[in-house]
Amino acid sequence: MTGPAGGSAGSAGRLGAMASRPAPADGAGGLTVGAAARAAGVTVRTLHHWDAVGLVRPSARTPAGYRLYAPSDLTRVHRVVLYRELDVPLEEIAALLDAPEGADVSLRRQRDLVRERLRRLERAGAALDRLIEARKRGVLLSPEEQTALFGDRWQPGWAAGARERWGDTEQWAQFAERAAARTADDWQEIAAEADAVLAALADAMGRGVRPGSREADALAERHRASLGAYFDVPHPRHVVIGRMYAADADFTAQHDALRPGLTAWLREVIDANARAHGVDPETATWG
C-alpha cells in the first residue's frame, strides 16, 4: 500500500531494521563498494553517486584505487538510506547528517519523522478501508441509522441493489468515494436538504409557478445540486433522472404524496431548465 507521502508500509519496517543493524566487520581496511552496497540494501551505482556528490565518501581505498568503506562510513550510508526513505532530498541530507547539535538530536528527528510516516500510513489505510467498504455497501451507516435519517420508506437493501446494477459505473465510484468520507451528521444534512428541496418544489407548484420561469429554474438547479451530493449531475443526466422519476412508481408515489402531480411537474421544470442551458430534453442521455 502506497502512502500519501510515497513509500510503503514495508519500507517503514525496513527503517527500524536498518537503524538497529550492526555494521559488518571491515576486514582488511573496510568493505568493498559491492559488499557495502549489499549491506545497506542499495546499488553500487548509488554509492558511486553519493561519493561523487560528497554525501558518503569512503574512508580509504585499496592500492589499486578501489573504495573501502569503514564501519563509520556504513553507518552514514544507513542514515542516508533512512532519510531517503523519508523522501528527504539528497541536497538536504548532508546538512542533516552534519548538524551541529550532534547525532543524538538528528536520530531523534529521524525517529519522529518515521513515527509521523507511520501515522500517515495508518490514516491512509483506514481511509482505504472505508472506501472499500463504501464501494461494497454504499452508505456506511447501520440499517437503523439509515431508516432514522432517510425515513421509514427507505430500505437499507436499496444500496446493495444499486451496487449490483451500477457498481461498475463512474457514478457509483463517485458515490462511494464521497460516502466514505461522510459521517452520520453529513448524511443528516444531505437528507434534510433533499426534503427541503422537495417541499420547496411542492410549494412552488401549489403557487402556480410555471416551468421555465426564473423561480422554477432556480429550484431545478437546487434540486440538481442536491443530487450532486451523490455523484456529478450535469444537465443531460438531470433530464434522464427526471424521466426515471416519472417511470418509477415508488418515486412517483413519494413525490405525489407531497402534492398530487408533483412528479410530472418536476419533470417539466427539469426539462425547461435543461433547455435554458442548451440541452434538448428529447435527445438528452445519461452520458
Residue pairs with C-beta under 8 A, 6 or more apart in sequence:
1 8
1 9
1 121
1 124
1 125
1 128
2 8
3 9
3 117
3 120
3 121
3 124
4 120
4 124
5 87
5 117
5 120
6 87
7 85
7 86
7 87
7 117
9 121
9 125
11 85
12 114
12 117
12 118
12 121
14 41
14 85
15 82
15 85
15 86
15 114
16 114
18 40
18 41
18 78
18 81
18 82
19 78
19 82
19 107
19 110
21 78
23 39
23 71
23 72
23 74
23 75
23 78
24 31
24 35
24 39
24 71
24 74
25 71
26 68
26 69
26 70
26 71
29 60
29 62
29 68
30 58
30 59
30 60
30 68
30 69
30 70
30 71
30 73
31 39
31 68
31 69
31 74
32 66
32 67
32 68
32 69
33 44
33 47
33 48
33 58
33 66
33 67
33 69
34 44
35 69
36 47
36 58
36 67
36 69
36 73
36 74
36 77
37 43
37 44
37 46
37 47
39 74
40 47
40 74
40 77
40 78
40 81
41 81
42 77
42 81
47 56
47 67
47 69
47 77
50 56
50 77
50 80
50 90
51 57
51 58
51 67
53 90
54 94
55 80
55 90
55 93
55 94
56 73
56 76
56 77
56 80
57 73
58 67
58 68
58 69
58 70
58 73
59 68
59 69
59 70
59 72
59 73
60 68
60 70
61 67
61 68
62 68
69 77
76 97
79 97
79 106
79 110
80 93
80 97
82 110
82 114
83 92
83 93
83 96
83 97
83 110
84 90
84 93
86 110
86 113
86 114
86 117
88 96
96 106
96 109
97 106
99 105
99 106
127 180
127 181
130 140
130 180
130 181
131 176
131 177
131 180
133 140
133 180
134 140
134 176
134 177
134 179
134 180
135 163
135 167
135 172
135 173
135 176
136 163
137 159
137 160
137 163
138 159
138 160
138 162
138 163
138 175
138 176
138 179
139 146
139 156
139 159
139 179
139 187
140 179
140 180
140 182
141 149
141 184
141 187
143 156
145 184
146 154
146 156
147 154
147 156
149 184
149 187
149 188
149 191
150 191
153 250
153 254
162 172
163 172
166 172
170 231
171 230
171 231
171 232
172 231
174 230
174 231
174 232
175 230
175 231
178 229
178 230
178 231
182 190
190 226
190 229
193 226
193 229
194 226
197 219
197 222
197 223
197 226
198 255
198 258
198 262
199 258
200 219
200 222
201 219
201 223
201 258
201 262
201 265
201 266
201 269
202 258
202 259
202 262
204 215
204 216
204 219
205 259
205 261
205 262
205 265
206 259
209 215
209 216
209 219
210 216
211 265
211 268
211 269
211 271
211 272
212 269
212 272
212 273
212 275
212 276
216 269
216 272
216 273
217 269
217 272
217 273
217 276
219 269
220 238
220 269
220 270
220 272
220 273
221 273
223 238
223 266
223 269
223 270
224 233
224 235
224 238
224 270
224 273
227 233
227 238
227 241
233 241
234 287
235 273
235 274
235 277
235 278
235 279
235 284
236 274
236 279
236 284
236 285
236 286
236 287
237 284
237 286
237 287
238 270
238 273
238 274
239 270
239 271
239 274
239 279
239 281
239 284
240 284
240 285
240 286
241 270
242 266
242 267
242 270
242 271
243 267
244 251
245 251
245 252
245 255
245 263
245 266
245 267
246 252
246 263
246 264
246 267
251 263
252 263
255 262
255 263
255 266
256 262
256 263
270 281
271 281
274 280
274 281
274 284
275 281
